[in-house]
Amino acid sequence: MFNLGAAGNETKDGNVGTHKTAPATRAMPKVASTGQSLGATIEGLDLAKPQFSEALDLILRALGQYGVVRFPRQQLSTRQFADFSARFGMLEINVANTYQAPGIPEVMILSNIVQNGKPIGLADAGQGWHTDMSYSKVIAFANVLYGVKIPQRDGRPLGATEFSNMHAAYDELPVDLRERVEGMTVLHDFNKFWEMMRREKGSPRPPLTEAQRQAKPPVSHPIFLTHPLTRRKVLYANPGYSVRINELPQKESDEVLEFLFAHQLKPEFRYAFHWQEGDVLMWDDIGTIHNAVADYGPDEHRLIKRCQVMASMYYGEQ
Ligand code: SIN
């Protein structure tokens, strides 16, 4: 569990927030931890309504502390979903420029549904361990996803999203390796994940065009980042986009990255989120990596709306 130190304000029943400043008439939402390496549920918020600053503060504290936060039973228009997400920072318009919600390009549709012979969304988003937008000069702060349609089989939800805790991965690194790579930088390339999907998962996505590649050339970020919410260090590398450690010779870089990719997925760092329709799930892109589990078939329909919140207000360009 993350330690928020003096900034934290967690009560014995699991509430986190600014109770002292909340007006007596406004009920504070409840935060309940999963008790695992990551994850909490926040009950008592209707995200269709504009949120008070106390609620936004509570959400940010929970995000720092638990990494992955679920808001159950939401009913949101696409506009309301985008407005809620935008309270946490600037929203990205995805480089692939496809499957955007009509008139609201900052909302991307992830779905395997085909209507009139045409896919309505990106069917294979995130199917491999990664963190969103590590390939970008301004990295992502958080993902916000809204589960509209979740496939089920034998009464069980399919299409889970798995996470791994990068605060824990940093803390548990062998000390000699941590000291050796401290201050180094990692090169991240959007095309690595894209090509992996085409090569290994049979994705029908076409190769990126030259214009798309030029829009997102490979970029470097420090191998360890100080997390803007917890002020603790995290391991900021991921198998999806990280291609090399700039300051090491190629062979050594390959060996260290191979070690890091295995280390950061240790079972004790992991948490699997099982969706229910109406869930809004918000996760920390700096302190976690994630993987979308593709265990459902083409007739088992999944429809998720996604916003990506940029970290520009915390870091700017790395
Ligand atoms: C993503 O990587 O943003 C998609 C995750 C999911 O669909 O479960």
Residues whose N, C-alpha, C, O or C-beta is under 5 A from the ligand:
A	BS01	SIN	L110 A125 G126 G159 A160 T161 A292
